[in-house]
């Protein structure tokens, strides 16, 4: 079974058109483009029950080849943690309590604990990854529902998580209201629609810089910094989007600023990627070991 997304999750328009269709490991993945705001989202997509089963039984095996962390996976996580720390420290002077959602092996939490001296807490659905992080003295829970009396946090991070969620705006608004301190920071990273091969069965959304900013603003955040870059995978291609945001004070009425020309921007972005990958292969994609 699957469910059809009849209205855009960002602007609620019912006007959309097919944007991309492909086979991903034997499964049809269809993405649509909202004609009103330019958000790209998957439809049809897995139901909530199917998604829970997928992440419990298939996700880690599909992407990492096993249930627990391996050497290559840890190398990528470590490099990403270093990149996210460098981005954060340019804007944030102090972190005391840090919640990382989708914390995997806990390496980002470790990095911030070592540098900022922050008290860590993690959310990770994968049992083997939870146990790996706990071995480093990091308290990790399977879901937000298990956090009891630990909020608020002055930093909540989500690296490569938002694109997996069925309702990004609602999820972020809930974080702002229940888990983040009023003067706290939200740190996000997601694949860049205009460079990354982001159309996977697990990715329900593909963000551009504008639609990521709009998603944050719709959820009640004010964006302080947003950067497109390739770290830690490339020095010349912008595979990723990283953002820092804070709860808007006071809360403001959402103003829609549509993304235009998404199809041509993606085609040009992927063309640029192909050209640079041929000319400078070692700079276009860095192998991490």
Secondary structure as GFF3:
##gff-version 3
##sequence-region A 1 289
A	DSSP	beta_strand	16	24	.	.	.	ID=ss1
A	DSSP	beta_strand	27	34	.	.	.	ID=ss2
A	DSSP	beta_strand	40	42	.	.	.	ID=ss3
A	DSSP	alpha_helix	48	57	.	.	.	ID=ss4
A	DSSP	alpha_helix	59	64	.	.	.	ID=ss5
A	DSSP	alpha_helix	71	89	.	.	.	ID=ss6
A	DSSP	beta_strand	97	101	.	.	.	ID=ss7
A	DSSP	alpha_helix	107	116	.	.	.	ID=ss8
A	DSSP	beta_strand	119	123	.	.	.	ID=ss9
A	DSSP	alpha_helix	127	134	.	.	.	ID=ss10
A	DSSP	beta_strand	140	141	.	.	.	ID=ss11
A	DSSP	three_ten_helix	144	146	.	.	.	ID=ss12
A	DSSP	beta_strand	153	159	.	.	.	ID=ss13
A	DSSP	three_ten_helix	162	164	.	.	.	ID=ss14
A	DSSP	alpha_helix	168	178	.	.	.	ID=ss15
A	DSSP	beta_strand	180	191	.	.	.	ID=ss16
A	DSSP	beta_strand	205	206	.	.	.	ID=ss17
A	DSSP	alpha_helix	209	218	.	.	.	ID=ss18
A	DSSP	beta_strand	221	229	.	.	.	ID=ss19
A	DSSP	beta_strand	240	247	.	.	.	ID=ss20
A	DSSP	alpha_helix	262	279	.	.	.	ID=ss21
A	DSSP	alpha_helix	281	284	.	.	.	ID=ss22
###
